[in-house]
Amino acid sequence: MGFISFVGRVLFASIFLLSAYQEFSEFGTDGGPAAKALKPKFNLFMQQVSKSLGMAVPHIDIKTVIAATMFLKGFGGLLFIISSSFGAFLLLLYLAFITPVVYDFYNYEMESSQFVQLFVKFSQNLALFGALLFFLGMKNSIPRRHSKRRAGKTKTN
């Protein structure tokens, strides 16, 4: 069972690791194609956030955003492979940040084809988010054998 669990974590983390590697290899001086694709959606998201808050949001360079997402995907994916809860938290943070920005189906009419495509991708990322939450829940629900032994010893003394 342990080997199957490891293979599952490797396959799951490969989504994030391969994406981070591709962004890293194309990064360049301007952030690469990922920055060009993310910049208009990120700017629109920041405008909506500043309008909702009623105050200006500080400017964030898109290269910094891309570098942060590469770090979260790469480091989180590597830690997730070794069954680290911190790695799962990093991947959760990445998904919580990037999903509503990139897959902004809420900016389109329901009848448009863009709405359907973005909503499907949004739902897929939501499923990944749920899988990470499930992993964390299962990891925290498994009782530790070592702590049971100590608890048993203290009762008999």
Buried (B, 14 or more C-beta within 10 A) or exposed (E): EEEEEEEEBEEBBEEBBEBBBBBBEEBEEEBBBBBEEBBEBBEEBBEBEEEEEEEEBEEEEBBEBBBBBBBBBBBBBBBBBEBBEEBBBBBBBBBEBBBBBBBBBEEBEEEEEEBEEBBEBBEEBEEBBEBBEEBBEEEEEEEEEEEEEEEEEEEEE
